[in-house]
Amino acid sequence: MSSLAKKNKPERIYPAIKDLKIGKDIITAVLDDGREVSIPIAWSERLSNASAAQLKKFEIDPYGYGIHWPEVDEDISIKAFIDGWNSPESE
């Protein structure tokens, strides 16, 4: 790894997301420390309104910090799984 890549890599405070499981009502993050942590899909209005096919089209950040759903323009970080989520849509 180049020194530039090392400088741009974020400091890890949280475990990395290795994989994601999409259930009927929940999203489960598989973490690199062996845990599986779930949040309800209902926490996100955009994901709640997405089709099953759209939910399955996600991208995990290269460092495992977050997940992006390009077709519904939604992003969720590892913090939401560990600390809970304060979405602007829930206020």
C-alpha positions in Angstrom: 0.0 0.0 0.0 1.4 3.4 -0.9 1.9 6.1 1.7 -0.7 8.2 0.0 -3.3 5.4 0.4 -2.4 5.0 4.0 -2.9 8.7 4.6 -6.4 8.6 3.0 -7.6 5.5 4.8 -9.9 6.6 7.6 -9.0 5.8 11.2 -11.1 2.8 12.4 -13.2 3.4 15.4 -15.9 1.0 14.3 -15.6 -2.5 12.9 -15.8 -2.8 9.1 -18.9 -4.1 7.2 -17.9 -7.2 5.3 -21.3 -8.2 3.9 -24.9 -7.3 4.1 -28.1 -9.4 4.4 -31.4 -7.9 3.3 -34.4 -9.4 5.0 -38.1 -8.6 4.6 -38.0 -5.9 7.3 -34.4 -5.7 8.5 -30.9 -5.1 7.1 -28.1 -7.1 8.8 -24.5 -6.0 8.6 -21.9 -8.8 8.9 -18.9 -7.2 10.6 -15.2 -8.0 10.5 -15.2 -8.7 14.2 -17.6 -11.6 13.8 -20.8 -9.7 14.9 -24.0 -9.4 12.9 -25.9 -6.3 13.7 -29.4 -5.4 12.3 -31.5 -2.3 11.9 -35.1 -2.0 10.7 -35.6 -1.0 7.1 -38.3 1.3 8.4 -35.6 3.6 9.8 -35.1 4.8 6.2 -38.1 6.2 4.2 -36.1 5.7 1.0 -35.3 2.1 1.7 -38.9 1.4 3.0 -40.2 2.6 -0.4 -37.6 0.6 -2.4 -38.4 -2.6 -4.2 -36.7 -5.9 -3.2 -34.6 -5.7 -6.3 -33.4 -2.2 -5.5 -32.6 -3.2 -1.9 -30.3 -5.9 -3.2 -28.3 -3.5 -5.3 -26.0 -2.0 -2.7 -22.3 -1.1 -2.6 -20.2 -1.5 0.5 -17.6 1.3 1.0 -14.0 0.0 0.2 -13.1 0.4 3.9 -16.4 -1.1 5.2 -17.5 2.2 6.7 -20.9 2.5 4.9 -23.4 1.2 2.4 -24.8 3.0 -0.6 -27.9 2.1 -2.6 -27.4 4.0 -5.9 -30.9 3.4 -7.3 -32.6 4.9 -4.2 -29.9 7.4 -3.3 -29.5 6.2 0.3 -26.4 5.8 2.4 -26.1 4.2 5.8 -22.8 4.1 7.8 -21.6 1.6 10.3 -22.5 4.1 13.0 -26.2 3.6 12.3 -25.8 -0.1 13.1 -23.8 0.4 16.2 -25.1 3.7 17.7 -28.6 4.0 16.2 -29.8 6.3 13.5 -31.0 9.9 13.5 -32.3 10.3 10.0 -33.5 13.7 8.8 -36.6 11.9 7.7 -37.4 10.9 11.2 -37.4 14.4 12.6 
